[in-house]
Each structure stands twice: as structure tokens, then as C-alpha cells.
Amino acid sequence: MNWPSRKTGFKRFSFGLAQQFFVAAGITIAVSMILLALAISHRIEKSMMQTAAEEGALFTELFLGPSAQDLAASRSLSPESVKKLDDLLAGKLGERIKLIKIWLPDATLVYSTNKEAVGERFPSPHIAAAAAGKVNSEFDYLDAVENATRSSLHVPLVEIYAPLFRKGTKTIIAVGEVYADGRRLADDLASIRLISMGIVGAVSAPMMLILFLMLRRAANLVTDYQATLLKNVVEAKKLAAQNHKLRRAADNARLEAANSNENLLARIGQDLHDGPIQLVSLLMLKLTEPSGKKRAEVGCSGPDNAGTEALTARILSELRDISTGLVLPQLEGLTPNEILRLAVQNHEDATGTKVDRQIGNLPEDLTLPVTICLYRIVQEGLNNAFHHGKAKEQRVEVWADTQSIVVAVSDSGPGLVDNNHANRRSRIGLGIAGLRNRVEALKGTFEVISQRGIGTQIRAKLPVARIEN
């Protein structure tokens, strides 16, 4: 299958795996056929040339040897010997033999059908090898310098070099060179090349076909797997998008729950203030009324009445403390730094204790849920420090960077005796568990660090969430 790619200014063509194999295998087999054909033909050519050379050696010995005996005592041939050699090609032998040359061992040409180059030297490895007693041969098209006048023949010739011996001895007196018609040999070699290529092709084609079918089946399987994987990737992306939406919905639900809880606490505090607190206040007024008649009517004695007044005053104080802790102060128009200082100041005014504070500069455009959460952390942390840490060395530390805000409230009290204290609701407030849920709803982290005899620290880390314009 074709995978999607970035658009370009031209159309792109791509081959599948099976097509790539077919092209590569075709090229490989074609090259193999050519190389094998060349190797076979070269080997056969070498063998046939050796046979031709041996036959040429017999020819030179029979026909050229007698006429070359003059060279045993002279560096030139007699006119009679030259005429005898010229007459060799005049008959039927000239149909096969196109050119005859006789060389001295030092590569001086002493006889040639082409008379123009006689007497000149043309050193060559073939003449040197023949002068050393070795018969050799090769294909030639008469393109050498000494054959310039006959190079227009353009006929493949078998060039044979053979030593000429002095009669009755093994002494080499000259080198005979014969050019025989090589068209039949060239045709045989071309036929051998074609046959060898055909044999290689006939053997390789079935194997290539079988491999191609197997590879095409494998390519189809790979294509199916790719399609399945692509489908799974698309489904995974859809599930990831759905999970992201659900996560955002859950985060929004937690924030809504926190806001609803805040509103509920505010309503409870307001109801306590407008309901029971007002009734207890009215009861206090009636109990402190100076009319002795009412006291006699209700049958209240002086000491009993005083105890009732004290109990009622205590109940009223408790209800007011609860109401004050539940209801948030007016936070509108205050910066985050001012809100945190207000939380510390309210604690100091309510408890009469001293709080050491170190509050860094916070962004002024924080969202309301983050601001309320910071206020509640300081409020609950100081409340726990007062009740459980005996208000010893109460301290508030707040610092921020570009991505997060860290708030820590600590004391040097006796520390929490057990973990249950961390989950217990305080007299005033919201409880550690409520703070943890509130912080985690804002994607922050919350921890309580307590050591016996050293103190307790509440630490929260909130991501910076700014008001969007």
C-alpha cells in the first residue's frame, strides 16, 4: 500500500516489494547470464585458438619452412623463395589464408604479402614469444601499422605466430605469421554465447518465478499488516483524543466540585450566622435581662443562671468560630500576595500568635480556584500548627517560578502522633484530606511531612494557571 507522504511539486512513483524484487532479480540474472556467457565463450575461444595455433604451426612448418631456409645464412629471402611464397595465396589456399608474414627473431619483417612494410621492425610480444619457441594466436582485424593497406577488409582473422626451424635442427631461424579467415570461428563463439545465455535464462527463470510468487505473497501479508497497523494507529489516536476529553471533563468536574464545596461551606457558614447564632444571641439577651420577675417565673436561681449564661456564651463563640472559618473573606480586588498575607493576619488575630512569613512575588493574574486553594492551604496549615503544633515557630513560605507555585506551612511542635491526625478535621477548617483533593483537582501535588519531636510541614505545589484574556 502507498503510505501518505508530504505533498511535493511533482508526482512520485513507488514500487512495491515484489516489483523491487522482480527488477533486482531481473538485473541480477541478466548480468549473470552475460558474465557466464562471456566466461564460457572466453574459455572456448582460448581452447579453439590453441587448436588453431597448433594447426597454424603445422602449416608454417610445411609451407613456409622450406622457403625460410635462406634466413639461416642471410637476413633476406632469395627472389625464388619470395616468388614461391607469393604463389601460395594464388591458389585455393588463398581462400582461407589472407596474409603471410615472415619475421626475423629481432622482429624485422623480411616477407609479407603487403610489400610496403618489408625491412622494417615492429616489435611485439607475440613475435618474441614465437622466437622463444612458443606458438600463440589471437583474433585480429588488421589494424596494426604494418597492415595499413589491407585494413579495409574488416574481416575477423585468426592471427597465428609459430617458430620456423632450421632444417633438421631445433634452431629457430625466423617466425612465421599467418592470418586465417576467422569468420566461422567468430560465428561459433557468438552462437556459444547465445546458447550459454539461453541455458542460464532457462535455469534461472523458473527459480525467479517461484521466488517472485513467494515474495509477492509475503508482500501482500506485509501490506495487510501495514493496513491493520495503520487502522490500529487511527483507533489509538481516536481513543487518546477521547481519553483526553474525558480527562479534561474529569478535571472540570473536580474543579466544579471544589467550587460547589466552597459555595456549600459559604452557605453553611451564612446559615449558621443567620440561624443558630441569631437565636443563641437572642437567648443571651433574655438570660441577661434584669427582670427578677422572669427569673422567678422560670424558677432559675442565681448560680444556675450564671452557669447557663456561660454555657450559652461558649456555644455562641463556637458557632461564630465555625462560621468564620467556613466563609471566605472578601478576596475580590486583592492580589495573590495580599490574599496570603490576609490569611496569615486573620490567623494571628484569631489566635493571638505570631507567624513567621516569607512570601515571594506571585503572578497577579492567577485564576480564582488557584488563589482560593492557596488561601485554604495557608489557613488549614496554620490552624493545624496552632492546634497540633502548639503554635510553636509557625512559618509560611511561598515561592514561584514560571511554571509552578510552592507553598509550605510548618511548625516545630511535637509532630503528628500517627497518620490519623493528618486526616482529622480541625476545629476551624477543611481538613488535610479536603486540601489534598483540592490541590490534586488543580493538577498539583500535596504532601505532609511530620517527624516526632521536630515538627510538621504541609507542602503543596500548584501549576501556574493564569486568567485568559
PyMOL commands that set and color helices and strands:
alter all, ss='L'
color gray80, all
select helices_A, chain A and resi 17-64+67-72+79-88+92-95+115-117+125-131+145-153+183-274+276-287+292-298+302-326+336-351+368-387+420-423+432-441
alter helices_A, ss='H'
color red, helices_A
select strands_A, chain A and resi 97-103+109-112+136-140+157-165+172-181+355-359+394-400+404-411+445-451+455-463
alter strands_A, ss='S'
color yellow, strands_A
deselect
rebuild
show_as cartoon
